[in-house]
Amino acid sequence: MIYENLYKIKEKNNDSAIVILANENHPVFKAHFPTKPILPGFIHFDIVSEVFGIDIKTIKKAKFNKMILPLQTITYIRDNNKFKVLCDDIEVASFSL
């Protein structure tokens, strides 16, 4: 695992994965703003790579709509090489590889 203890997998199949993020004490949440812990956007690619066993070589398109905070539950929905990222049933990001 690239970022040890950053998340726990709640559910996973070939087309989706649900992960629960660690608390604000995890070092990755201190990357952007020391007083406002958020998940850096690039971390989504690392999570998808690990969870789905994908070797990411190219990111064709990426859009980040909302900040993701510690302890949130995130759902990654996969459609071939396209991904939607949901938090509380709201699309917070999307990208294609």
C-alpha positions as CSV (number, residue, x, y, z in Angstrom):
1,M,0.0,0.0,0.0
2,I,1.5,3.4,-1.0
3,Y,-0.1,5.4,1.8
4,E,-0.2,3.0,4.7
5,N,-3.4,3.2,6.7
6,L,-4.9,6.0,4.6
7,Y,-8.1,4.1,3.9
8,K,-10.0,0.9,4.7
9,I,-11.9,-0.9,2.0
10,K,-15.6,-1.3,3.1
11,E,-16.8,-3.1,-0.1
12,K,-15.3,-3.9,-3.4
13,N,-16.1,-5.7,-6.7
14,N,-14.9,-5.3,-10.3
15,D,-17.0,-2.2,-10.9
16,S,-17.0,-0.3,-7.6
17,A,-15.2,0.1,-4.3
18,I,-16.2,1.9,-1.1
19,V,-13.4,3.2,1.1
20,I,-13.4,5.0,4.4
21,L,-10.6,7.5,4.9
22,A,-8.4,7.8,7.9
23,N,-8.6,10.7,10.4
24,E,-6.9,14.1,10.0
25,N,-3.8,12.9,11.7
26,H,-2.7,10.9,8.6
27,P,0.2,12.7,6.9
28,V,-1.5,12.8,3.5
29,F,-4.1,15.3,4.9
30,K,-1.5,17.8,5.7
31,A,-0.3,18.1,2.1
32,H,-2.3,21.1,1.1
33,F,-3.4,23.2,4.0
34,P,-2.1,22.6,7.5
35,T,-5.2,24.0,9.2
36,K,-7.8,22.5,6.8
37,P,-7.1,18.8,6.1
38,I,-8.3,17.7,2.7
39,L,-7.5,14.7,0.5
40,P,-5.2,15.9,-2.4
41,G,-6.8,15.1,-5.8
42,F,-3.8,13.0,-7.0
43,I,-4.4,10.5,-4.2
44,H,-7.5,9.3,-6.0
45,F,-5.3,7.8,-8.7
46,D,-3.2,6.0,-6.2
47,I,-6.2,4.6,-4.4
48,V,-7.8,3.4,-7.7
49,S,-4.5,1.9,-8.8
50,E,-4.2,-0.1,-5.5
51,V,-7.9,-1.1,-5.1
52,F,-8.5,-2.1,-8.7
53,G,-5.0,-3.3,-9.5
54,I,-4.5,-0.9,-12.4
55,D,-1.1,0.3,-13.6
56,I,-1.9,3.9,-14.4
57,K,0.2,5.2,-17.3
58,T,-1.9,8.2,-18.5
59,I,-4.6,10.4,-17.1
60,K,-6.7,11.6,-20.0
61,K,-9.1,13.8,-18.1
62,A,-9.7,14.7,-14.5
63,K,-12.3,16.9,-12.8
64,F,-12.5,17.6,-9.0
65,N,-15.8,19.2,-7.9
66,K,-15.6,19.1,-4.1
67,M,-13.1,18.8,-1.3
68,I,-12.9,15.5,0.5
69,L,-12.3,15.5,4.2
70,P,-10.8,13.0,6.6
71,L,-13.1,10.1,7.8
72,Q,-15.4,10.5,4.8
73,T,-16.7,7.4,2.9
74,I,-15.9,7.5,-0.8
75,T,-17.3,5.3,-3.6
76,Y,-15.3,4.7,-6.8
77,I,-17.5,3.6,-9.7
78,R,-15.6,2.1,-12.6
79,D,-16.8,1.9,-16.2
80,N,-13.8,0.5,-18.1
81,N,-11.2,3.3,-17.7
82,K,-13.6,6.0,-16.5
83,F,-14.2,6.6,-12.9
84,K,-16.8,8.5,-10.9
85,V,-16.0,9.4,-7.3
86,L,-19.0,9.8,-5.0
87,C,-19.2,11.1,-1.4
88,D,-22.7,11.0,0.2
89,D,-24.2,10.2,-3.2
90,I,-22.8,13.4,-4.7
91,E,-20.2,13.2,-7.5
92,V,-17.1,14.9,-6.1
93,A,-14.7,13.9,-8.9
94,S,-14.4,12.1,-12.2
95,F,-11.5,11.0,-14.3
96,S,-10.5,8.8,-17.3
97,L,-7.4,6.9,-17.7
